Amino acid sequence: VILFFQCQISLISQELNNLRNEYYERVNNNVKVVNENSNEDTIIIYNRVPKTGSTSFIGVAYDICKKNNFHVIHVNISANNHVLSLRNQNSMVRNITKWNNMKPAIYHGHFAYLDFSKYSSIKPLYINIIRKPLDRLVSYYYFLRYGDNYRPYLIRKKHGDTMSFDDCVKNNHPDCDPENMWLQIPFFCGHSVHCWKPGNKWALDEAKKNLINNYLLVGVTEDLTNFIAVLESTLPRIFKGATEYFLSSNKSHLRQTVQK
């Protein structure tokens, strides 16, 4: 079990590193500052992956939105599901694109990539953050049991389960199954059932294609500062002053998992 676990870590980590290197090559070659005068209708979609530092980042957006005159809107999907029905996909696209009173805006939530062009709509600017797969899984494992320092009194669904992650691996429990490290891929792949099948090569290729072609910027948890700095340089209408605020506030350590 441990050898299999380590092999899975290596394969998925290697794929994510290749994806990240390919993406940053594109960013270095192609990212340009967006004309501030054409940004009043900007829609940014942040389909945040759980346990990647999203609370810290979106906290900055909430704190600077009034000063920079934009909106931050949370998309809360029922039952914590990451996919939507076709009907709900269509409704989401229509509501976001036609809600003119709430532009410019950042929409954020735990949902898979949604191709707005399939519904004859102008594409929004997608952003996201990814994390080393094993680090993310370990953090999520303890988060479900002990919560975090952001809402310390909230009882999580695995409360009372004190088994360590190491013991979970030794005992071959489903909560630490190596397949759980696949979670980040579907967030870039989309709503197809094939996206959520661990190890599916088509899903990985689709995730890479979407990341390269349909995301303005994807950062890494280990370097949120540069992620925010690039956003500020690329979209100053929205993120002006975000880097300085992130460094001078407590947002960089906003949410830490307990007992990890």
N, C-alpha and C positions, 0 to 999 in steps of 0.2 A: 504493500500500500504506500509506503513512504517513497519508494523508488518511483512508482507511477506518479505520485504527487509531484516529485521533483522534476520529472520529465515534462509534465504538463506545464509547470511553472516556466521552465526554460522555453518551451515552444511558444506559449502565449506571450511571454515577455519579449521574445525575439521578434514576433510578428508586430507587437505594439511599437517596439523600438524602430523597426523598419518603416512602419506607418508614420511614426513621428518624424523621422529623418526626412522622409519623402515630402511630408507636409511642410516642414520648416524650410526646405529648399524652395518650395513654391512661394512661401510667405516672403522670404528674402528677395525673391525675384519680382514678385508681382504686387505686394501690398502698397497701396498709395493712400495718402491722406484724402479723406472724402471731403468734398467742397462743403463748407459749413452752411452755405446759403441754400443747399438742396437737401437738408437733413430734417426738415420739419415733419416729414411723413415717414421717417425711419421706423422700421419695426425690427426688433432684435428678438430672436428666439433662443433661449438658453435651456435646452432640454437636459437638465442637470442629471448626472450619474450619481447615485447615492454614495456617500462617504468618499468624496473626492475633494472636499474643501469648498463645496458650493455655498454653504451657509456663510462662510467668511466673505466670499466674493460678493454674494447678493446683498449681504449686509452693507457693504460699501455703496452699492447702487441705491439702496433704500435711503441711505444717509445723505447722498449728494443729489438725489432726484429733484428735490424742491429748489435747491440753489441753481441747478442747471436746467430746470423747467422741462422735465420729462416724467414719464409715468413708469412705475414698476408694478406688474400685475402677476399674481400667482395663479397658475392653472392647477387646480386640484382635481384629480381624476378619481372617481369613485372606487372604493375598495383598494386603493393604492395600486391599481393596475397600471401597467406601463404602455398598454396598447388601447386603441379606440376602435369602435366599430366603424364601418364605412360611413354610416349616417353621422356619427359624432365627429369623424374626421372632416367631413364636409361642413358641418356646423362650426367647428373650430376655425377652419380656414375663413369662412364667411364672416364670422364674428370679429376675428382679429383684423382682417383687412378692411372691413367697413366701419370699424369703430373709430371714426375720424376725430372725435372729441378727445380720444385718449392717445393721440400721436404727438410726438414720438414716444415710443414705449419699449420696455424690455419685458417680455413674457417669459416666465420661468416655471418649471415643474418637472417631475420625474416621468417623462414620456418619451417614446421612441421617435426617431426622425420622421418627419412628415413632409412629403413632397408637395408643396403648394401648387406647383405647375400642373399637377394632375387634375386640379380643380379649376383650371383656367384662371389662376390667380398669380399676381406678381410675387416672386420669391422674397421672403424676408432675409435678414442677415442672421445666419446661424452661428452661434459660438458654443464652446463646451470646454470642459476640463476632464482630463483622464489621469489615472493613477496606476502605479505598479500593481498588477493584478493581485499578488499575494498580500501586499500591504492593505489593499482595499478590502479584501476578504476577511483578514484578521480583524481589522477595525470594525467591520460590519458585524462579525461574530460577537465581539464583546459589546458592541452597541446594543444589540438585541437583548442582552442579558443585564447590562448595568447602566445603559443610557449614557448621557454625557453631562458636561458641566453647563450646557446651555439651558437645559430644562431638567435639573437634577431630580425633581420630585415626580416626574412622569414615569409611570410603571410601564416597562417595555414587555413585549409579548413572550420573551423567554426569561422573564424575571424569576429568580430562584434557582435557575440552572447554573451551577458553579463549575461545571466541567471546563477545564482549560482547553485551549485550541489544540495543544499538543496531544492531550488525551483523546480529544475528539478524532484526530487523525489516526491515532493508534487503534481506536475502537471502531473505525470505519463508519462514523455517523454521517448522516446526510448533510448536516449543517456545514461541514468542512469538506464536502465532496469537491475534488478539483474542478468538476464541471461548473461550479459556482463562479469560477474565475472568468467565465465566458461573458458575464453580465454586461460588460462595457461594450462588447461588439454589437449587440442588438440596438443599442441606443443610437448608433450611427447607421445601422443596416436598415431599420424601419419596422413596419407593422406586419410584414409577411411572417407566417408561422415558421418558415425556414430560417428566419433570422435568429430565432430563439432556440435552435437546436445546436447544442455545444459541439464544436468541431466542424461545423458545416462550412466547407470551403467557399461555396457560393456566398454565404452570409458574410464571411470575412472579406471577400473581394468586393462585395457590395458596400460594406462599411468603409473600406479604403476609398472606393470610388466617390462615395458621398462626402467623406472627409476632405478629400482633395478638391472636389469640384463644387461642393455646396456649402462649405463652412468658411466664414470669414477668418476665424481664428480658433485654434484649439490649444489650450495650455496644459501644463502638468501641475499636479498638486504640489510637487516639490519646489516649484518656482512660480508661485502665484504673483510675486512682485513684477516679474517681467511680463507675465500675461496681462496684467492690468496696465503696465506701461505701454505695451504695444496697442492695446485698445485705446488708450488716451491719445496716442499719436495718430491712430487710424481714424478714430471717431471722436474728435475733440468736442464736437457739439454735445455729446452725451457724457463723456468721461473726463472732461476738463477738471483737473485737480484731484483725480481719483488716486493716483499713485502716491502723492504726498499725504493724502488723507489715510490711505491704507498703512503707510509706514509710521505715521504719527499717532494713529489710534490703536485700539486693542483688537481690531478686526482680524489681524493675522493669526490670532490664537483664540478665536471666538468660540469654537466648538471642539472640545477634546473628549474622546471616548474614555470612560472610566475603566480602570482595571486592565487596560490593554497591555 
